């Protein structure tokens, strides 16, 4: 069985596949691992610059490179 690519607490870049969804360009922290939906792992992520959390598909996330 496959596993989530990212871990809770990891910083990631978020590039939503949905047009018109604004993103901050800042790192997002993985808050929670969610189950598979439509064959793809989901994550709950949050940017420190936002007051809310987002749900992201694994394909919308990438490993954040150190600055």
Rosetta blueprint (number, residue, H / E / L):
1 X L
2 X L
3 X L
4 X L
5 X L
6 X L
7 X L
8 X L
9 X L
10 X L
11 X E
12 X E
13 X E
14 X E
15 X L
16 X L
17 X L
18 X L
19 X L
20 X L
21 X L
22 X L
23 X L
24 X L
25 X L
26 X L
27 X L
28 X E
29 X E
30 X E
31 X E
32 X E
33 X E
34 X E
35 X E
36 X E
37 X E
38 X L
39 X L
40 X E
41 X E
42 X E
43 X E
44 X E
45 X E
46 X E
47 X E
48 X L
49 X L
50 X L
51 X L
52 X L
53 X L
54 X E
55 X E
56 X E
57 X E
58 X H
59 X H
60 X H
61 X E
62 X E
63 X E
64 X L
65 X L
66 X L
67 X L
